[in-house]
């Protein structure tokens, strides 16, 4: 493939609206499929060290799979990714009760988050890149959040083998915003296989321990001497079964690591993952202050997937770039407050490296 292409096809109906699938392809043979249901990544096809192309993400063959999906697979999560303890927040002196789960915490946008919305989409093609811009306007009061929030996410595939994800959001009232892309990766390209042999490197000095609610307890803890130290490339599964209080509490890795302690537009590395068998490498860079590693601890065995595959426990991992969980309750965490007249922006880059055989 010597040129960049984009193809568009009708993919069904949801919420009485047309669902569309956009396939982006670059000149190096990488292709990425995006749907306007949940602004989700449906597939990422990448060659291995021998040139064999395979899909390295979990997902579904049709829109019904995403409508019924319980795992936020490939979707945009919002208005607020991750957890807020109690769900009661104070903004401009007014209290707002967000939708909470039975455990007493707000989670991933509420009962019907951005992952279950139909987004408006426009695609574009330029000389060295193709992409899709999707928009969702969340009404004032949705899931308890004040203000009408207009959110756009732009996916751009370039010839550097990068998928660039750009967020923008603006509000009519002071509100909270914490957005993330929730793709599950398995770099082997073998659907349903374990990701525990994937080698993870995160050049990060500290992480956020959680309490029984799996909400950060407010401390920022050095990774040194803990199973959370990935400053040197280590197999994800090497220490995941250790008798560590935090690992037991979360049934594996389901924690945020600190990239930076204040907001800035600086793009820094969140992590790098290599599948030693296929040679595929994923590098993740972001402007966000944290990255949340989730190792598919709650994927049920034999969950239905693409092309007749069955996904298994820990057959996908997520590197969710975001702000710190529970930030509204922790004044020392980078703020997730967005005011009228301000524009929230965020960028994450997923870079795919194809190792030579």
Secondary structure in CASP SS format (residue, H / E / C, confidence):
PFRMAT SS
TARGET T0000
AUTHOR 0000-0000-0000
METHOD secondary structure of the structure
MODEL  1
X C 1.00
X C 1.00
X C 1.00
X C 1.00
X E 1.00
X E 1.00
X E 1.00
X E 1.00
X E 1.00
X E 1.00
X E 1.00
X E 1.00
X E 1.00
X E 1.00
X C 1.00
X C 1.00
X E 1.00
X E 1.00
X E 1.00
X E 1.00
X E 1.00
X E 1.00
X E 1.00
X E 1.00
X E 1.00
X C 1.00
X C 1.00
X C 1.00
X C 1.00
X C 1.00
X E 1.00
X E 1.00
X E 1.00
X E 1.00
X E 1.00
X C 1.00
X E 1.00
X C 1.00
X C 1.00
X E 1.00
X E 1.00
X E 1.00
X E 1.00
X E 1.00
X E 1.00
X E 1.00
X E 1.00
X C 1.00
X C 1.00
X C 1.00
X C 1.00
X C 1.00
X E 1.00
X E 1.00
X E 1.00
X C 1.00
X E 1.00
X C 1.00
X C 1.00
X C 1.00
X C 1.00
X C 1.00
X H 1.00
X H 1.00
X H 1.00
X H 1.00
X H 1.00
X H 1.00
X C 1.00
X C 1.00
X C 1.00
X C 1.00
X C 1.00
X C 1.00
X C 1.00
X E 1.00
X E 1.00
X C 1.00
X C 1.00
X E 1.00
X C 1.00
X C 1.00
X E 1.00
X E 1.00
X E 1.00
X C 1.00
X C 1.00
X E 1.00
X E 1.00
X E 1.00
X E 1.00
X C 1.00
X C 1.00
X E 1.00
X E 1.00
X E 1.00
X E 1.00
X C 1.00
X C 1.00
X C 1.00
X C 1.00
X C 1.00
X C 1.00
X C 1.00
X E 1.00
X E 1.00
X E 1.00
X C 1.00
X C 1.00
X C 1.00
X C 1.00
X C 1.00
X C 1.00
X H 1.00
X H 1.00
X H 1.00
X C 1.00
X E 1.00
X C 1.00
X E 1.00
X E 1.00
X E 1.00
X E 1.00
X E 1.00
X E 1.00
X E 1.00
X C 1.00
X C 1.00
X E 1.00
X E 1.00
X E 1.00
X E 1.00
X E 1.00
X E 1.00
X E 1.00
X E 1.00
X E 1.00
X E 1.00
X C 1.00
X C 1.00
X C 1.00
X H 1.00
X H 1.00
X H 1.00
X C 1.00
X C 1.00
X C 1.00
X C 1.00
X E 1.00
X E 1.00
X E 1.00
X E 1.00
X E 1.00
X E 1.00
X E 1.00
X E 1.00
X E 1.00
X E 1.00
X C 1.00
X C 1.00
X C 1.00
X E 1.00
X E 1.00
X E 1.00
X E 1.00
X E 1.00
X E 1.00
X E 1.00
X E 1.00
X E 1.00
X E 1.00
X C 1.00
X C 1.00
X C 1.00
X E 1.00
X E 1.00
X C 1.00
X E 1.00
X C 1.00
X E 1.00
X E 1.00
X C 1.00
X C 1.00
X C 1.00
X E 1.00
X C 1.00
X C 1.00
X C 1.00
X C 1.00
X C 1.00
X C 1.00
X C 1.00
X C 1.00
X C 1.00
X C 1.00
X C 1.00
X C 1.00
X C 1.00
X E 1.00
X E 1.00
X E 1.00
X C 1.00
X C 1.00
X C 1.00
X C 1.00
X E 1.00
X E 1.00
X E 1.00
X C 1.00
X E 1.00
X C 1.00
X C 1.00
X C 1.00
X C 1.00
X C 1.00
X E 1.00
X C 1.00
X C 1.00
X C 1.00
X C 1.00
X E 1.00
X E 1.00
X C 1.00
X C 1.00
X C 1.00
X C 1.00
X C 1.00
X C 1.00
X C 1.00
X C 1.00
X C 1.00
X C 1.00
X C 1.00
X E 1.00
X E 1.00
X C 1.00
X C 1.00
X C 1.00
X C 1.00
X C 1.00
X C 1.00
X C 1.00
X C 1.00
X C 1.00
X H 1.00
X H 1.00
X H 1.00
X H 1.00
X H 1.00
X H 1.00
X C 1.00
X C 1.00
X C 1.00
X E 1.00
X E 1.00
X E 1.00
X E 1.00
X E 1.00
X C 1.00
X C 1.00
X C 1.00
X C 1.00
X C 1.00
X C 1.00
X C 1.00
X C 1.00
X C 1.00
X E 1.00
X E 1.00
X E 1.00
X E 1.00
X E 1.00
X E 1.00
X E 1.00
X C 1.00
X C 1.00
X C 1.00
X C 1.00
X C 1.00
X E 1.00
X E 1.00
X E 1.00
X E 1.00
X E 1.00
X E 1.00
X E 1.00
X C 1.00
X C 1.00
X C 1.00
X E 1.00
X E 1.00
X E 1.00
X E 1.00
X E 1.00
X C 1.00
X C 1.00
X C 1.00
X C 1.00
X C 1.00
X C 1.00
X C 1.00
X C 1.00
X E 1.00
X E 1.00
X C 1.00
X H 1.00
X H 1.00
X H 1.00
X C 1.00
X E 1.00
X E 1.00
X C 1.00
X C 1.00
X C 1.00
X C 1.00
X C 1.00
X E 1.00
X E 1.00
X E 1.00
X E 1.00
X E 1.00
X E 1.00
X C 1.00
X C 1.00
X C 1.00
X C 1.00
X H 1.00
X H 1.00
X H 1.00
X C 1.00
X C 1.00
X C 1.00
X C 1.00
X C 1.00
X C 1.00
X C 1.00
X E 1.00
X E 1.00
X C 1.00
X C 1.00
X C 1.00
X C 1.00
X C 1.00
X E 1.00
X E 1.00
X E 1.00
X E 1.00
X E 1.00
X E 1.00
X E 1.00
X E 1.00
X E 1.00
X E 1.00
X E 1.00
X C 1.00
X C 1.00
X C 1.00
END
